[in-house]
Amino acid sequence: NSTGATTALEAFGSSAAADDDVTLIGSALPAFAASLFLVADQAGFASNAGGSQGTLCLGGAIGRYNRPGEVQFASAEGGATLRLDLANTPGPSSVFAVLPGTTWRFQLWHRDVNPGQTSNLSNALEVTFL
């Protein structure tokens, strides 16, 4: 991305669905960049998805954390954080609860200027919930 680094996404907390304790943390984002966390039931591969400079690594049914309070703006240091509500996970057309034994993939999309207006994506990560 325009920072010269690769946007990174990590998950912290518990993989036990009943604990409802997962926080996604994006780092190395451009300062104050609008950022949107994504969730999907399958892996995928789409280079320059939607005109971005990155690769979308999600497939299948993709949900967007774009409800009030979920869209993030990176800090001046380039970080963005979202604590997930596993009982209220966004799907393409409705919300659902994450169940034990399911695997979900997450990725972070963000605005960028590199050199003109564009967007970029983090790595994707996969969590199998217990």
C-alpha positions in Angstrom: 0.0 0.0 0.0 1.0 3.7 0.0 2.9 3.3 3.3 5.4 0.9 1.6 4.3 -1.9 3.8 1.7 -4.7 3.4 -1.5 -4.3 5.4 -1.6 -7.0 8.0 -4.7 -8.6 9.7 -4.5 -10.6 12.9 -7.2 -12.1 15.2 -6.9 -12.2 19.0 -9.1 -13.8 21.6 -10.7 -17.3 21.7 -11.7 -19.6 18.9 -14.5 -21.0 21.1 -17.7 -19.6 19.6 -19.4 -19.7 23.0 -16.8 -17.3 24.4 -17.7 -14.6 21.9 -14.2 -13.1 22.2 -12.6 -12.3 18.9 -11.0 -9.0 18.0 -9.6 -8.3 14.5 -6.7 -5.9 14.3 -5.4 -4.4 11.1 -2.0 -2.7 11.0 0.3 -0.9 8.5 -2.7 0.9 7.0 -2.4 4.5 5.6 -3.2 7.0 8.3 -6.9 7.7 8.8 -7.9 5.4 5.8 -11.5 4.2 5.8 -11.4 0.5 6.5 -14.0 -2.3 6.2 -13.6 -5.8 7.7 -15.0 -8.6 5.6 -16.1 -12.2 6.4 -16.7 -15.2 4.2 -17.5 -18.9 4.3 -14.9 -19.8 1.6 -11.5 -18.9 0.4 -11.1 -17.3 -2.9 -8.7 -15.5 -5.2 -9.5 -12.3 -7.2 -6.6 -10.0 -8.2 -7.4 -6.3 -8.3 -10.9 -7.0 -7.1 -13.2 -4.0 -7.7 -10.3 -2.1 -9.1 -8.2 -2.4 -5.9 -4.4 -2.9 -6.0 -4.8 -6.0 -3.8 -6.1 -9.5 -4.0 -9.4 -10.5 -2.5 -8.8 -13.9 -0.8 -12.4 -14.5 0.1 -15.1 -16.4 -1.8 -18.6 -17.7 -1.4 -21.0 -15.7 0.7 -19.1 -12.5 1.7 -20.4 -10.3 4.5 -19.3 -6.7 5.3 -19.0 -5.2 8.7 -20.5 -1.9 7.5 -23.2 -1.4 10.1 -23.1 1.6 12.5 -19.9 1.4 14.6 -18.3 -1.2 12.5 -16.7 0.9 9.7 -13.3 1.9 11.0 -10.9 4.7 10.2 -7.3 3.8 10.7 -5.5 5.7 13.5 -2.6 8.1 12.8 -0.3 5.1 13.4 -2.2 3.0 10.8 -4.2 0.6 13.1 -7.8 -0.4 12.9 -9.6 -2.7 15.4 -13.0 -4.4 15.4 -14.4 -6.6 18.3 -16.7 -9.2 16.7 -20.2 -10.0 17.9 -20.3 -13.7 16.9 -24.0 -13.9 17.4 -24.5 -11.0 15.0 -22.2 -11.8 12.0 -23.0 -10.0 8.7 -23.8 -12.2 5.7 -24.6 -10.9 2.2 -28.4 -10.6 3.0 -28.9 -11.3 6.7 -27.0 -11.8 9.9 -26.1 -15.2 11.5 -24.5 -16.7 14.5 -21.1 -18.3 14.2 -21.5 -21.9 15.3 -18.9 -24.4 16.7 -17.3 -26.5 14.0 -17.6 -23.8 11.3 -14.6 -22.1 9.6 -14.8 -18.4 8.7 -12.3 -16.2 6.8 -11.6 -12.6 7.4 -9.9 -9.8 5.4 -9.6 -6.0 5.7 -10.3 -3.7 2.8 -9.2 -0.1 3.0 -9.0 3.1 0.9 -5.6 4.2 -0.3 -3.9 6.8 -2.5 -1.1 5.0 -4.4 -0.5 7.3 -6.3 -4.2 8.1 -7.2 -7.4 7.1 -5.4 -7.6 3.3 -5.0 -8.2 0.7 -2.4 -6.1 -2.2 -1.1 -6.5 -5.4 1.0 -4.8 -7.1 3.9 -3.9 -10.7 4.1 -6.8 -13.0 4.8 -7.0 -15.2 7.9 -9.0 -18.3 8.7 -10.6 -19.2 12.1 -12.1 -22.6 12.8 -14.5 -22.1 15.8 -14.7 -24.7 18.5 
